[in-house]
Amino acid sequence: VGIAATSTAVGDFMLHGLGHGSFHAASIYLGAWMGSITCTGSIIACLKLAEKMSSKPLALPGRDAMNIAMGVGSAACMVGFMTTGSPAMAAMCLAGGVGFSGALGFHMTASIGG
């Protein structure tokens, strides 16, 4: 489901671009963001349940700060995506948001275990 949501949102942006209003821009960004976090989180959960990855929680030092930084980065990319008139800048912001949310999904899910 996650990869489908991300692909659909990115495809919508590639097909229609900018200039269709704030609601359309927000739905593209948030669809791609939620799809990416869902995709990577689901992959890690599947690997842990199939015992292909250790079920121990990933306990990196500063993990809370990393999660906050990825959340702030995602929010900054959304602001950039929503406010730019440049298709190239919008594409970079969308890619950044997808990257941050994918990393966040990986990190948050890998940090669960027991």
LOROGU-886427 format. One record per atom (N, C-alpha, C): y negated, x, z. Coordinates in steps of 0.02 Angstrom, whole numbers, padded with zeros to 5 digits, always signed. Atoms other than C-alpha are relative to their C-alpha. Example, Ala and Ser with C-alpha at 12.3 -4.5 7.8 and 13.67 -1.06 7.14 Angstrom:
<sites>
+00059+00045+00000+00225+00615+00390-00060+00045+00000+00059-00042-00003+00053+00684+00357-00055-00039+00037
</sites>
This chain:
<sites>
+00060+00042+00000+00000+00000+00000-00063+00044+00000+00060-00041-00006-00122+00139+00043-00020+00033-00065+00017-00033+00062-00110+00232-00120-00024-00051-00052+00022+00052+00046-00129+00068-00215-00072-00020+00014+00069+00018-00017-00288+00024-00120-00049+00055-00021+00044-00056+00020-00362+00197-00149-00007+00002-00075+00002-00002+00073-00315+00196-00332-00040-00057-00030+00037+00057+00025-00385+00023-00360-00075+00009+00011+00071-00009-00015-00550+00064-00276-00030+00055-00043+00025-00055+00041-00570+00230-00366-00003-00021-00074+00000+00026+00069-00522+00147-00531-00057-00048-00013+00057+00046+00006-00651+00011-00501-00065+00039-00008+00059-00042+00006-00783+00144-00475-00003+00034-00069-00001-00035+00065-00729+00239-00631-00015-00048-00058+00010+00049+00053-00731+00081-00736-00070-00030+00000+00064+00037-00006-00888-00005-00671-00059+00043+00023+00054-00044-00022-00987+00137-00592-00044-00031+00053+00049+00022-00049-01142+00105-00489-00041-00058-00028+00049+00049+00023-01274-00030-00497+00022-00072+00004-00023+00069-00006-01178-00186-00449-00013-00028+00070+00020+00025-00066-01254-00207-00276+00035+00035+00057-00026-00033-00061-01222-00148-00100+00069-00025+00020-00066+00026-00019-01075-00264-00069+00055+00031-00042-00049-00030+00045-00982-00197-00220+00011+00074+00018-00006-00070-00018-01019-00017-00173+00037+00009+00066-00034-00004-00065-00964-00045+00008+00074-00016-00007-00070+00019+00007-00803-00130-00047+00039+00056-00036-00034-00057+00033-00761+00016-00163+00012+00056+00050-00006-00056-00046-00795+00148-00031+00051-00016+00055-00044+00017-00056-00707+00057+00112+00072-00011-00023-00067+00008+00026-00558+00010+00003+00034+00067-00010-00028-00067+00011-00533+00191-00047+00012+00035+00067-00005-00033-00066-00563+00251+00132+00061-00027+00038-00056+00029-00038-00440+00129+00212+00067+00015-00034-00062-00016+00035-00311+00160+00077+00023+00071+00013-00018-00070-00011-00316+00347+00102+00026+00012+00071-00023-00010-00069-00300+00341+00291+00068-00034+00011-00064+00035-00005-00157+00216+00273+00055+00040-00034-00050-00038+00038-00067+00321+00142+00025+00060+00039-00022-00061-00034-00066+00484+00238+00032-00016+00068-00030+00020-00064-00030+00399+00404+00071-00026-00010-00067+00027+00014+00118+00307+00327+00049+00054-00018-00044-00055+00019+00189+00466+00252+00023+00038+00061-00018-00037-00061+00183+00557+00419+00046-00042+00044-00044+00043-00041+00258+00408+00511+00070-00004-00029-00066+00002+00032+00399+00397+00384+00038+00065+00012-00033-00065-00011+00435+00583+00399+00024+00008+00072-00020-00005-00071+00439+00572+00589+00060-00046+00014-00055+00047-00012+00552+00418+00589+00065+00022-00034-00059-00025+00035+00670+00498+00463+00023+00068+00027-00015-00064-00032+00674+00654+00572-00005+00059-00049+00015-00055+00047+00610+00762+00428-00058+00042+00026+00057-00033-00032+00463+00811+00538+00010-00009+00075-00007+00004-00072+00460+00847+00723-00037-00062+00027+00032+00059-00030+00424+00692+00827-00048+00018+00056+00047-00022-00051+00326+00797+00950-00072-00011-00025+00070+00009+00022+00140+00759+00949-00032+00066-00019+00039-00058+00020+00030+00881+00857-00057+00007+00050+00049-00008-00053-00078+00951+00996-00045+00060-00016+00046-00053+00018-00212+01056+00914-00058+00004+00050+00058-00004-00044-00351+01123+01025-00061-00028-00037+00059+00030+00030-00510+01026+00993+00014-00058-00046-00019+00054+00045-00419+00882+00910-00048-00059+00003+00048+00056-00004-00541+00752+00975-00064+00017-00038+00059-00021+00037-00687+00851+00905+00013-00002-00075-00018+00003+00072-00595+00864+00738-00001-00072-00025+00001+00071+00019-00569+00675+00734-00071-00027-00006+00070+00022+00002-00752+00645+00774-00035+00029-00062+00030-00031+00058-00805+00769+00640+00022-00033-00065-00024+00034+00060-00695+00684+00510-00030-00070-00006+00033+00066+00000-00766+00515+00561-00073+00004-00020+00070-00010+00018-00944+00578+00549-00006+00019-00074-00001-00019+00070-00905+00659+00382+00011-00060-00045-00013+00061+00038-00834+00495+00319-00061-00046-00003+00061+00042-00003-00989+00400+00376-00055+00030-00043+00052-00033+00041-01104+00528+00295+00014-00008-00075-00018+00010+00071-01008+00515+00131-00013-00072-00021+00014+00070+00017-01023+00325+00138-00075-00011-00010+00073+00006+00008-01211+00336+00164-00021+00030-00067+00016-00031+00063-01222+00455+00017+00021-00043-00059-00026+00043+00053-01114+00342-00091-00043-00062-00010+00037+00063+00003-01215+00188-00048-00073+00010-00022+00072-00009+00012-01387+00266-00074-00017+00039-00064+00016-00040+00059-01371+00378-00227-00002-00042-00063+00001+00032+00066-01411+00328-00403+00037+00043-00051-00034-00047+00045-01316+00475-00477+00076-00013+00001-00073+00009+00001-01138+00439-00535+00039+00061+00023-00035-00061-00021-01089+00621-00507-00002+00007+00076+00005-00004-00073-01154+00620-00328+00043-00054+00033-00041+00054-00027-01070+00452-00296+00074+00019-00003-00070-00021+00006-00905+00523-00360+00017+00053+00052-00013-00052-00051-00921+00675-00245+00004-00031+00069-00001+00033-00066-00960+00563-00096+00064-00040+00009-00062+00038-00004-00813+00450-00136+00060+00046+00010-00054-00049-00008-00697+00600-00154-00001+00030+00071+00006-00026-00069-00763+00670+00011+00026-00050+00051-00023+00052-00046-00733+00505+00099+00075-00009-00002-00073+00005+00007-00556+00493+00030+00034+00060+00033-00028-00060-00031-00523+00672+00084-00003-00001+00076+00007+00004-00073-00592+00648+00259+00048-00052+00030-00043+00053-00028-00497+00485+00285+00074+00019-00006-00070-00022+00006-00335+00560+00219+00017+00051+00054-00011-00049-00054-00352+00706+00339+00002-00033+00068+00001+00037-00063-00393+00586+00480+00065-00038+00010-00064+00036-00005-00239+00480+00443+00057+00048+00016-00051-00050-00015-00130+00636+00441-00005+00022+00073+00008-00029-00067-00203+00707+00601+00013-00050+00056-00010+00049-00054-00205+00547+00703+00074-00019+00006-00071+00019-00002-00026+00501+00655+00043+00058+00024-00038-00058-00022+00040+00677+00679-00010+00013+00075+00014-00010-00071-00039+00676+00853+00035-00050+00045-00038+00050-00038+00072+00530+00907+00072+00023+00002-00071-00019-00004+00246+00564+00968+00025-00004+00071-00028-00001-00067+00359+00583+01114+00074-00006+00001
</sites>
